[in-house]
Amino acid sequence: MTKGYDPKKLLVEGQEDLRVIPELIEKNGIRWAENKREAIVSIRDCGGYEKIDANLISTELQASGSPI
């Protein structure tokens, strides 16, 4: 795994998802951390669903060091 890479990453469409996802997680009984460093997952805004494509997913998997 690449140094500094966060293995628990969620790629989302936009800014609203950055707020909604933690709320949904907490509503289902899972504690969300007070700061990004302690969060159970790192959420990354990709600027629209059009930008979340096979190339981006492949790049993220390669950066994680996971076998594809």
C-alpha positions in Angstrom: 0.0 0.0 0.0 1.2 3.5 -0.9 2.4 5.6 2.0 -0.3 8.2 3.0 -3.0 6.3 1.1 -6.3 6.0 3.0 -7.6 2.4 2.3 -11.2 3.3 3.5 -12.3 5.7 0.9 -15.8 6.4 -0.4 -16.0 8.2 -3.7 -19.2 10.3 -3.9 -20.9 12.6 -6.5 -20.8 15.9 -4.7 -20.7 18.2 -1.7 -24.1 17.2 -0.4 -22.9 13.6 0.0 -20.1 14.8 2.2 -22.8 15.9 4.7 -25.4 13.3 4.1 -23.3 10.1 4.3 -22.1 10.8 7.9 -25.6 11.6 9.0 -26.9 8.3 7.5 -24.1 6.4 9.2 -24.9 7.9 12.6 -28.7 7.3 12.1 -27.9 3.6 11.8 -26.1 3.5 15.1 -22.5 3.8 14.0 -20.5 6.6 15.6 -19.0 9.2 13.3 -15.8 10.8 14.5 -15.5 14.4 15.4 -12.6 15.0 12.9 -11.7 13.6 9.5 -8.6 11.7 10.9 -10.8 9.5 13.1 -13.6 8.9 10.7 -14.5 5.3 9.8 -14.1 6.2 6.1 -12.7 9.0 4.1 -15.3 10.6 1.8 -14.0 12.1 -1.4 -16.2 14.5 -3.5 -15.5 13.7 -7.2 -17.5 16.6 -8.6 -20.3 14.6 -10.3 -21.2 11.0 -11.0 -19.8 11.5 -14.6 -16.3 11.6 -13.2 -16.6 8.4 -11.2 -15.7 6.0 -14.0 -13.7 2.8 -14.5 -10.5 4.8 -14.9 -10.9 6.6 -11.6 -11.8 3.3 -9.8 -8.9 1.5 -11.4 -6.5 4.3 -10.4 -7.8 4.2 -6.8 -7.4 0.4 -6.6 -3.9 0.6 -8.0 -2.9 3.3 -5.5 -4.2 1.1 -2.7 -1.8 -1.7 -3.6 -4.8 -4.1 -3.9 -4.6 -6.8 -6.6 -7.1 -6.0 -9.4 
